[in-house]
Amino acid sequence: MPSVTVVNRANRTFEVKQGRALLTGAREAGLPWRWYCGGEALCGTCCMLVIDGALDEPNDIERYFIEGWGYHPSFRLACQARVVESVSVISCAEEGYDRDAVLAAYEAAVAQGKGIRR
């Protein structure tokens, strides 16, 4: 079963069934993950940046949200992104949704090699 590591939550790791939305996997593991719209890709509060690993390609709803807001190319919505293999992410909520803080945390994690060890 693939695992998800949230780098800016002290490398907190949980398992997710392959093909399941990352947000659903977090909730099934009993881990908090902020969301308000019920997983409909309307609010963006479950946003994250992918450091390493694979999620499915963004669906049309997620792509519209990401492109419409001009987010970083590694930006994904946990409610829509389905886990394909183990992945490392930065939760935008932990950085207060501040664009500069989120990108700084992302760049620091990439620079420190905090992606998945293979």
N, CA, C and O atoms as a GROMACS GRO file, in nm:
protein
  472
    1MET      N    1   0.086  -0.118   0.000
    1MET     CA    2   0.000   0.000   0.000
    1MET      C    3   0.090   0.123   0.000
    1MET      O    4   0.185   0.130   0.078
    2PRO      N    5   0.062   0.222  -0.087
    2PRO     CA    6   0.144   0.342  -0.091
    2PRO      C    7   0.134   0.422   0.040
    2PRO      O    8   0.035   0.414   0.112
    3SER      N    9   0.240   0.497   0.067
    3SER     CA   10   0.239   0.583   0.185
    3SER      C   11   0.248   0.728   0.143
    3SER      O   12   0.297   0.761   0.035
    4VAL      N   13   0.199   0.815   0.231
    4VAL     CA   14   0.206   0.959   0.211
    4VAL      C   15   0.284   1.016   0.328
    4VAL      O   16   0.252   0.989   0.444
    5THR      N   17   0.387   1.094   0.298
    5THR     CA   18   0.466   1.161   0.401
    5THR      C   19   0.441   1.310   0.390
    5THR      O   20   0.460   1.368   0.283
    6VAL      N   21   0.398   1.372   0.499
    6VAL     CA   22   0.375   1.516   0.503
    6VAL      C   23   0.498   1.579   0.568
    6VAL      O   24   0.512   1.578   0.690
    7VAL      N   25   0.585   1.631   0.485
    7VAL     CA   26   0.716   1.679   0.528
    7VAL      C   27   0.705   1.787   0.635
    7VAL      O   28   0.779   1.784   0.734
    8ASN      N   29   0.614   1.882   0.618
    8ASN     CA   30   0.606   1.991   0.715
    8ASN      C   31   0.512   1.959   0.831
    8ASN      O   32   0.463   2.050   0.900
    9ARG      N   33   0.487   1.834   0.852
    9ARG     CA   34   0.421   1.784   0.974
    9ARG      C   35   0.514   1.683   1.037
    9ARG      O   36   0.473   1.573   1.075
   10ALA      N   37   0.640   1.720   1.049
   10ALA     CA   38   0.744   1.636   1.109
   10ALA      C   39   0.753   1.500   1.040
   10ALA      O   40   0.769   1.397   1.106
   11ASN      N   41   0.741   1.501   0.906
   11ASN     CA   42   0.748   1.379   0.826
   11ASN      C   43   0.644   1.275   0.867
   11ASN      O   44   0.670   1.155   0.862
   12ARG      N   45   0.528   1.320   0.907
   12ARG     CA   46   0.417   1.231   0.944
   12ARG      C   47   0.380   1.147   0.823
   12ARG      O   48   0.359   1.200   0.714
   13THR      N   49   0.372   1.017   0.841
   13THR     CA   50   0.346   0.924   0.732
   13THR      C   51   0.221   0.841   0.760
   13THR      O   52   0.198   0.799   0.873
   14PHE      N   53   0.142   0.819   0.656
   14PHE     CA   54   0.025   0.732   0.666
   14PHE      C   55   0.010   0.658   0.535
   14PHE      O   56   0.060   0.701   0.431
   15GLU      N   57  -0.060   0.545   0.541
   15GLU     CA   58  -0.082   0.465   0.421
   15GLU      C   59  -0.217   0.499   0.359
   15GLU      O   60  -0.313   0.534   0.428
   16VAL      N   61  -0.222   0.488   0.226
   16VAL     CA   62  -0.343   0.515   0.150
   16VAL      C   63  -0.360   0.404   0.047
   16VAL      O   64  -0.264   0.365  -0.020
   17LYS      N   65  -0.481   0.355   0.035
   17LYS     CA   66  -0.508   0.255  -0.069
   17LYS      C   67  -0.481   0.317  -0.206
   17LYS      O   68  -0.521   0.431  -0.232
   18GLN      N   69  -0.415   0.242  -0.292
   18GLN     CA   70  -0.383   0.291  -0.425
   18GLN      C   71  -0.512   0.330  -0.497
   18GLN      O   72  -0.610   0.256  -0.496
   19GLY      N   73  -0.511   0.447  -0.559
   19GLY     CA   74  -0.627   0.496  -0.632
   19GLY      C   75  -0.724   0.579  -0.549
   19GLY      O   76  -0.819   0.636  -0.603
   20ARG      N   77  -0.701   0.587  -0.418
   20ARG     CA   78  -0.788   0.664  -0.330
   20ARG      C   79  -0.738   0.808  -0.322
   20ARG      O   80  -0.618   0.833  -0.331
   21ALA      N   81  -0.830   0.902  -0.306
   21ALA     CA   82  -0.792   1.043  -0.289
   21ALA      C   83  -0.708   1.058  -0.163
   21ALA      O   84  -0.737   0.995  -0.061
   22LEU      N   85  -0.605   1.140  -0.170
   22LEU     CA   86  -0.516   1.159  -0.057
   22LEU      C   87  -0.592   1.208   0.066
   22LEU      O   88  -0.566   1.162   0.178
   23LEU      N   89  -0.686   1.299   0.048
   23LEU     CA   90  -0.765   1.348   0.161
   23LEU      C   91  -0.844   1.236   0.226
   23LEU      O   92  -0.850   1.228   0.349
   24THR      N   93  -0.903   1.150   0.148
   24THR     CA   94  -0.978   1.036   0.201
   24THR      C   95  -0.885   0.945   0.281
   24THR      O   96  -0.921   0.899   0.390
   25GLY      N   97  -0.766   0.920   0.229
   25GLY     CA   98  -0.668   0.837   0.299
   25GLY      C   99  -0.627   0.897   0.433
   25GLY      O  100  -0.614   0.826   0.532
   26ALA      N  101  -0.607   1.028   0.435
   26ALA     CA  102  -0.570   1.096   0.560
   26ALA      C  103  -0.683   1.083   0.662
   26ALA      O  104  -0.658   1.054   0.780
   27ARG      N  105  -0.804   1.103   0.618
   27ARG     CA  106  -0.919   1.093   0.709
   27ARG      C  107  -0.936   0.951   0.759
   27ARG      O  108  -0.968   0.930   0.876
   28GLU      N  109  -0.917   0.851   0.671
   28GLU     CA  110  -0.927   0.710   0.712
   28GLU      C  111  -0.818   0.673   0.812
   28GLU      O  112  -0.838   0.587   0.898
   29ALA      N  113  -0.702   0.740   0.802
   29ALA     CA  114  -0.593   0.715   0.896
   29ALA      C  115  -0.610   0.793   1.026
   29ALA      O  116  -0.528   0.781   1.117
   30GLY      N  117  -0.716   0.874   1.035
   30GLY     CA  118  -0.743   0.951   1.156
   30GLY      C  119  -0.657   1.075   1.169
   30GLY      O  120  -0.642   1.129   1.278
   31LEU      N  121  -0.600   1.121   1.057
   31LEU     CA  122  -0.514   1.238   1.061
   31LEU      C  123  -0.591   1.362   1.018
   31LEU      O  124  -0.672   1.357   0.925
   32PRO      N  125  -0.566   1.472   1.084
   32PRO     CA  126  -0.637   1.594   1.046
   32PRO      C  127  -0.587   1.647   0.911
   32PRO      O  128  -0.468   1.644   0.882
   33TRP      N  129  -0.680   1.694   0.832
   33TRP     CA  130  -0.647   1.761   0.706
   33TRP      C  131  -0.759   1.860   0.681
   33TRP      O  132  -0.875   1.821   0.672
   34ARG      N  133  -0.726   1.986   0.671
   34ARG     CA  134  -0.827   2.090   0.659
   34ARG      C  135  -0.898   2.083   0.524
   34ARG      O  136  -0.835   2.067   0.419
   35TRP      N  137  -1.030   2.095   0.528
   35TRP     CA  138  -1.114   2.102   0.408
   35TRP      C  139  -1.251   2.154   0.450
   35TRP      O  140  -1.296   2.129   0.562
   36TYR      N  141  -1.314   2.226   0.362
   36TYR     CA  142  -1.444   2.286   0.395
   36TYR      C  143  -1.554   2.249   0.297
   36TYR      O  144  -1.672   2.250   0.334
   37CYS      N  145  -1.519   2.218   0.173
   37CYS     CA  146  -1.621   2.202   0.070
   37CYS      C  147  -1.671   2.058   0.054
   37CYS      O  148  -1.751   2.029  -0.035
   38GLY      N  149  -1.624   1.968   0.139
   38GLY     CA  150  -1.668   1.829   0.128
   38GLY      C  151  -1.600   1.753   0.016
   38GLY      O  152  -1.652   1.652  -0.032
   39GLY      N  153  -1.484   1.799  -0.025
   39GLY     CA  154  -1.409   1.728  -0.128
   39GLY      C  155  -1.456   1.756  -0.270
   39GLY      O  156  -1.436   1.673  -0.359
   40GLU      N  157  -1.517   1.871  -0.292
   40GLU     CA  158  -1.571   1.906  -0.423
   40GLU      C  159  -1.480   1.999  -0.504
   40GLU      O  160  -1.520   2.048  -0.609
   41ALA      N  161  -1.357   2.023  -0.457
   41ALA     CA  162  -1.261   2.111  -0.526
   41ALA      C  163  -1.314   2.254  -0.541
   41ALA      O  164  -1.292   2.318  -0.644
   42LEU      N  165  -1.383   2.302  -0.439
   42LEU     CA  166  -1.440   2.437  -0.444
   42LEU      C  167  -1.366   2.537  -0.357
   42LEU      O  168  -1.371   2.657  -0.384
   43CYS      N  169  -1.298   2.489  -0.251
   43CYS     CA  170  -1.244   2.585  -0.154
   43CYS      C  171  -1.091   2.595  -0.156
   43CYS      O  172  -1.038   2.701  -0.124
   44GLY      N  173  -1.022   2.491  -0.192
   44GLY     CA  174  -0.876   2.493  -0.196
   44GLY      C  175  -0.808   2.475  -0.062
   44GLY      O  176  -0.685   2.481  -0.056
   45THR      N  177  -0.883   2.454   0.045
   45THR     CA  178  -0.820   2.444   0.177
   45THR      C  179  -0.741   2.315   0.198
   45THR      O  180  -0.662   2.306   0.293
   46CYS      N  181  -0.758   2.217   0.114
   46CYS     CA  182  -0.683   2.091   0.127
   46CYS      C  183  -0.557   2.092   0.041
   46CYS      O  184  -0.495   1.987   0.020
   47CYS      N  185  -0.519   2.209  -0.009
   47CYS     CA  186  -0.407   2.220  -0.102
   47CYS      C  187  -0.275   2.169  -0.044
   47CYS      O  188  -0.251   2.171   0.077
   48MET      N  189  -0.190   2.125  -0.136
   48MET     CA  190  -0.058   2.073  -0.100
   48MET      C  191   0.034   2.087  -0.221
   48MET      O  192  -0.012   2.110  -0.333
   49LEU      N  193   0.163   2.074  -0.197
   49LEU     CA  194   0.262   2.070  -0.304
   49LEU      C  195   0.329   1.935  -0.300
   49LEU      O  196   0.367   1.887  -0.193
   50VAL      N  197   0.344   1.872  -0.414
   50VAL     CA  198   0.406   1.740  -0.424
   50VAL      C  199   0.556   1.757  -0.438
   50VAL      O  200   0.604   1.826  -0.528
   51ILE      N  201   0.631   1.693  -0.348
   51ILE     CA  202   0.777   1.698  -0.352
   51ILE      C  203   0.832   1.582  -0.433
   51ILE      O  204   0.922   1.599  -0.515
   52ASP      N  205   0.776   1.465  -0.409
   52ASP     CA  206   0.827   1.344  -0.473
   52ASP      C  207   0.717   1.240  -0.476
   52ASP      O  208   0.628   1.240  -0.391
   53GLY      N  209   0.723   1.151  -0.574
   53GLY     CA  210   0.626   1.043  -0.585
   53GLY      C  211   0.524   1.071  -0.693
   53GLY      O  212   0.537   1.167  -0.769
   54ALA      N  213   0.423   0.988  -0.698
   54ALA     CA  214   0.326   0.998  -0.807
   54ALA      C  215   0.183   1.002  -0.757
   54ALA      O  216   0.141   0.921  -0.674
   55LEU      N  217   0.110   1.098  -0.810
   55LEU     CA  218  -0.034   1.105  -0.796
   55LEU      C  219  -0.088   1.095  -0.937
   55LEU      O  220  -0.015   1.116  -1.034
   56ASP      N  221  -0.216   1.063  -0.950
   56ASP     CA  222  -0.272   1.058  -1.085
   56ASP      C  223  -0.269   1.198  -1.145
   56ASP      O  224  -0.244   1.296  -1.075
   57GLU      N  225  -0.294   1.206  -1.273
   57GLU     CA  226  -0.299   1.336  -1.339
   57GLU      C  227  -0.420   1.414  -1.287
   57GLU      O  228  -0.523   1.354  -1.256
   58PRO      N  229  -0.408   1.547  -1.276
   58PRO     CA  230  -0.522   1.625  -1.230
   58PRO      C  231  -0.643   1.605  -1.322
   58PRO      O  232  -0.630   1.605  -1.444
   59ASN      N  233  -0.762   1.589  -1.261
   59ASN     CA  234  -0.884   1.580  -1.341
   59ASN      C  235  -0.921   1.722  -1.388
   59ASN      O  236  -0.856   1.819  -1.349
   60ASP      N  237  -1.024   1.734  -1.468
   60ASP     CA  238  -1.061   1.864  -1.524
   60ASP      C  239  -1.096   1.965  -1.416
   60ASP      O  240  -1.061   2.083  -1.428
   61ILE      N  241  -1.165   1.922  -1.312
   61ILE     CA  242  -1.204   2.013  -1.203
   61ILE      C  243  -1.080   2.067  -1.133
   61ILE      O  244  -1.068   2.187  -1.110
   62GLU      N  245  -0.989   1.977  -1.098
   62GLU     CA  246  -0.867   2.019  -1.028
   62GLU      C  247  -0.780   2.107  -1.118
   62GLU      O  248  -0.728   2.209  -1.074
   63ARG      N  249  -0.765   2.069  -1.243
   63ARG     CA  250  -0.684   2.147  -1.338
   63ARG      C  251  -0.742   2.288  -1.352
   63ARG      O  252  -0.666   2.386  -1.355
   64TYR      N  253  -0.873   2.299  -1.362
   64TYR     CA  254  -0.938   2.430  -1.372
   64TYR      C  255  -0.905   2.515  -1.250
   64TYR      O  256  -0.873   2.633  -1.263
   65PHE      N  257  -0.912   2.456  -1.131
   65PHE     CA  258  -0.882   2.527  -1.007
   65PHE      C  259  -0.736   2.571  -1.005
   65PHE      O  260  -0.707   2.688  -0.978
   66ILE      N  261  -0.645   2.479  -1.032
   66ILE     CA  262  -0.501   2.508  -1.027
   66ILE      C  263  -0.463   2.615  -1.129
   66ILE      O  264  -0.397   2.713  -1.095
   67GLU      N  265  -0.505   2.596  -1.253
   67GLU     CA  266  -0.469   2.691  -1.359
   67GLU      C  267  -0.539   2.826  -1.339
   67GLU      O  268  -0.481   2.931  -1.365
   68GLY      N  269  -0.663   2.821  -1.293
   68GLY     CA  270  -0.739   2.943  -1.272
   68GLY      C  271  -0.679   3.034  -1.167
   68GLY      O  272  -0.687   3.157  -1.176
   69TRP      N  273  -0.618   2.974  -1.066
   69TRP     CA  274  -0.557   3.052  -0.959
   69TRP      C  275  -0.408   3.075  -0.983
   69TRP      O  276  -0.344   3.146  -0.905
   70GLY      N  277  -0.352   3.016  -1.088
   70GLY     CA  278  -0.212   3.039  -1.122
   70GLY      C  279  -0.116   2.979  -1.022
   70GLY      O  280  -0.011   3.038  -0.993
   71TYR      N  281  -0.149   2.861  -0.968
   71TYR     CA  282  -0.064   2.799  -0.868
   71TYR      C  283   0.059   2.733  -0.927
   71TYR      O  284   0.067   2.709  -1.048
   72HIS      N  285   0.154   2.704  -0.841
   72HIS     CA  286   0.278   2.633  -0.875
   72HIS      C  287   0.243   2.502  -0.945
   72HIS      O  288   0.142   2.441  -0.912
   73PRO      N  289   0.325   2.456  -1.041
   73PRO     CA  290   0.292   2.333  -1.115
   73PRO      C  291   0.282   2.207  -1.028
   73PRO      O  292   0.216   2.111  -1.067
   74SER      N  293   0.346   2.206  -0.911
   74SER     CA  294   0.340   2.089  -0.823
   74SER      C  295   0.224   2.096  -0.725
   74SER      O  296   0.207   2.007  -0.642
   75PHE      N  297   0.143   2.201  -0.735
   75PHE     CA  298   0.027   2.221  -0.648
   75PHE      C  299  -0.081   2.120  -0.683
   75PHE      O  300  -0.109   2.095  -0.800
   76ARG      N  301  -0.141   2.062  -0.580
   76ARG     CA  302  -0.253   1.968  -0.599
   76ARG      C  303  -0.356   1.989  -0.488
   76ARG      O  304  -0.327   2.049  -0.385
   77LEU      N  305  -0.474   1.939  -0.512
   77LEU     CA  306  -0.580   1.939  -0.411
   77LEU      C  307  -0.591   1.798  -0.356
   77LEU      O  308  -0.612   1.703  -0.432
   78ALA      N  309  -0.578   1.783  -0.225
   78ALA     CA  310  -0.581   1.650  -0.163
   78ALA      C  311  -0.715   1.581  -0.184
   78ALA      O  312  -0.722   1.458  -0.185
   79CYS      N  313  -0.821   1.657  -0.201
   79CYS     CA  314  -0.953   1.597  -0.220
   79CYS      C  315  -0.968   1.535  -0.359
   79CYS      O  316  -1.054   1.448  -0.378
   80GLN      N  317  -0.888   1.577  -0.455
   80GLN     CA  318  -0.899   1.529  -0.591
   80GLN      C  319  -0.784   1.437  -0.632
   80GLN      O  320  -0.804   1.346  -0.712
   81ALA      N  321  -0.665   1.460  -0.578
   81ALA     CA  322  -0.545   1.386  -0.618
   81ALA      C  323  -0.550   1.243  -0.566
   81ALA      O  324  -0.559   1.220  -0.445
   82ARG      N  325  -0.543   1.149  -0.657
   82ARG     CA  326  -0.547   1.008  -0.621
   82ARG      C  327  -0.406   0.952  -0.615
   82ARG      O  328  -0.324   0.977  -0.704
   83VAL      N  329  -0.378   0.877  -0.509
   83VAL     CA  330  -0.245   0.823  -0.484
   83VAL      C  331  -0.216   0.707  -0.579
   83VAL      O  332  -0.294   0.612  -0.587
   84VAL      N  333  -0.105   0.715  -0.650
   84VAL     CA  334  -0.063   0.610  -0.743
   84VAL      C  335   0.050   0.529  -0.680
   84VAL      O  336   0.052   0.406  -0.689
   85GLU      N  337   0.143   0.599  -0.617
   85GLU     CA  338   0.254   0.535  -0.546
   85GLU      C  339   0.289   0.624  -0.428
   85GLU      O  340   0.229   0.730  -0.410
   86SER      N  341   0.385   0.583  -0.348
   86SER     CA  342   0.422   0.662  -0.231
   86SER      C  343   0.461   0.803  -0.274
   86SER      O  344   0.521   0.824  -0.379
   87VAL      N  345   0.426   0.898  -0.190
   87VAL     CA  346   0.442   1.039  -0.224
   87VAL      C  347   0.481   1.119  -0.100
   87VAL      O  348   0.441   1.086   0.011
   88SER      N  349   0.559   1.226  -0.121
   88SER     CA  350   0.592   1.323  -0.016
   88SER      C  351   0.530   1.456  -0.055
   88SER      O  352   0.538   1.498  -0.171
   89VAL      N  353   0.467   1.522   0.042
   89VAL     CA  354   0.397   1.648   0.013
   89VAL      C  355   0.426   1.752   0.121
   89VAL      O  356   0.473   1.720   0.230
   90ILE      N  357   0.396   1.876   0.088
   90ILE     CA  358   0.395   1.989   0.182
   90ILE      C  359   0.248   2.030   0.194
   90ILE      O  360   0.184   2.060   0.093
   91SER      N  361   0.195   2.033   0.315
   91SER     CA  362   0.058   2.079   0.337
   91SER      C  363   0.058   2.231   0.344
   91SER      O  364   0.129   2.290   0.425
   92CYS      N  365  -0.022   2.294   0.260
   92CYS     CA  366  -0.028   2.440   0.258
   92CYS      C  367  -0.088   2.495   0.388
   92CYS      O  368  -0.056   2.607   0.428
   93ALA      N  369  -0.173   2.417   0.454
   93ALA     CA  370  -0.236   2.462   0.578
   93ALA      C  371  -0.132   2.487   0.686
   93ALA      O  372  -0.146   2.581   0.765
   94GLU      N  373  -0.028   2.404   0.691
   94GLU     CA  374   0.076   2.419   0.793
   94GLU      C  375   0.155   2.548   0.774
   94GLU      O  376   0.217   2.596   0.868
   95GLU      N  377   0.152   2.602   0.656
   95GLU     CA  378   0.224   2.726   0.626
   95GLU      C  379   0.128   2.845   0.621
   95GLU      O  380   0.162   2.951   0.568
   96GLY      N  381   0.010   2.826   0.677
   96GLY     CA  382  -0.088   2.935   0.685
   96GLY      C  383  -0.139   2.982   0.551
   96GLY      O  384  -0.190   3.093   0.539
   97TYR      N  385  -0.128   2.898   0.448
   97TYR     CA  386  -0.173   2.931   0.313
   97TYR      C  387  -0.102   3.054   0.256
   97TYR      O  388  -0.145   3.110   0.155
   98ASP      N  389   0.007   3.094   0.321
   98ASP     CA  390   0.085   3.207   0.271
   98ASP      C  391   0.169   3.158   0.153
   98ASP      O  392   0.254   3.070   0.170
   99ARG      N  393   0.146   3.213   0.037
   99ARG     CA  394   0.212   3.166  -0.085
   99ARG      C  395   0.364   3.159  -0.070
   99ARG      O  396   0.425   3.058  -0.105
  100ASP      N  397   0.423   3.265  -0.018
  100ASP     CA  398   0.569   3.267  -0.004
  100ASP      C  399   0.618   3.164   0.096
  100ASP      O  400   0.720   3.100   0.074
  101ALA      N  401   0.546   3.147   0.207
  101ALA     CA  402   0.585   3.048   0.308
  101ALA      C  403   0.572   2.907   0.254
  101ALA      O  404   0.658   2.822   0.281
  102VAL      N  405   0.466   2.880   0.180
  102VAL     CA  406   0.447   2.747   0.122
  102VAL      C  407   0.558   2.716   0.022
  102VAL      O  408   0.616   2.608   0.026
  103LEU      N  409   0.587   2.811  -0.066
  103LEU     CA  410   0.692   2.788  -0.165
  103LEU      C  411   0.830   2.776  -0.099
  103LEU      O  412   0.914   2.699  -0.146
  104ALA      N  413   0.854   2.852   0.008
  104ALA     CA  414   0.981   2.842   0.080
  104ALA      C  415   0.995   2.704   0.144
  104ALA      O  416   1.102   2.644   0.141
  105ALA      N  417   0.886   2.653   0.203
  105ALA     CA  418   0.890   2.519   0.263
  105ALA      C  419   0.913   2.414   0.156
  105ALA      O  420   0.987   2.318   0.178
  106TYR      N  421   0.851   2.431   0.041
  106TYR     CA  422   0.868   2.339  -0.071
  106TYR      C  423   1.013   2.339  -0.119
  106TYR      O  424   1.075   2.233  -0.133
  107GLU      N  425   1.067   2.458  -0.143
  107GLU     CA  426   1.205   2.469  -0.192
  107GLU      C  427   1.304   2.412  -0.089
  107GLU      O  428   1.401   2.347  -0.126
  108ALA      N  429   1.280   2.437   0.040
  108ALA     CA  430   1.368   2.385   0.144
  108ALA      C  431   1.363   2.232   0.148
  108ALA      O  432   1.467   2.168   0.162
  109ALA      N  433   1.244   2.175   0.134
  109ALA     CA  434   1.231   2.029   0.137
  109ALA      C  435   1.301   1.966   0.017
  109ALA      O  436   1.368   1.864   0.030
  110VAL      N  437   1.285   2.028  -0.099
  110VAL     CA  438   1.350   1.975  -0.219
  110VAL      C  439   1.502   1.986  -0.203
  110VAL      O  440   1.574   1.892  -0.234
  111ALA      N  441   1.550   2.100  -0.156
  111ALA     CA  442   1.694   2.123  -0.139
  111ALA      C  443   1.755   2.027  -0.037
  111ALA      O  444   1.870   1.985  -0.051
  112GLN      N  445   1.678   1.992   0.065
  112GLN     CA  446   1.727   1.903   0.170
  112GLN      C  447   1.704   1.756   0.134
  112GLN      O  448   1.736   1.666   0.213
  113GLY      N  449   1.651   1.731   0.016
  113GLY     CA  450   1.628   1.593  -0.028
  113GLY      C  451   1.526   1.521   0.057
  113GLY      O  452   1.543   1.402   0.085
  114LYS      N  453   1.421   1.590   0.099
  114LYS     CA  454   1.320   1.528   0.184
  114LYS      C  455   1.214   1.451   0.107
  114LYS      O  456   1.107   1.423   0.159
  115GLY      N  457   1.246   1.419  -0.017
  115GLY     CA  458   1.155   1.336  -0.094
  115GLY      C  459   1.162   1.192  -0.046
  115GLY      O  460   1.228   1.163   0.054
  116ILE      N  461   1.096   1.106  -0.114
  116ILE     CA  462   1.090   0.965  -0.077
  116ILE      C  463   1.223   0.899  -0.103
  116ILE      O  464   1.284   0.917  -0.209
  117ARG      N  465   1.267   0.823  -0.009
  117ARG     CA  466   1.391   0.746  -0.024
  117ARG      C  467   1.359   0.617  -0.096
  117ARG      O  468   1.274   0.540  -0.051
  118ARG      N  469   1.425   0.592  -0.207
  118ARG     CA  470   1.399   0.469  -0.285
  118ARG      C  471   1.520   0.381  -0.281
  118ARG      O  472   1.519   0.273  -0.340
   0.00000   0.00000   0.00000
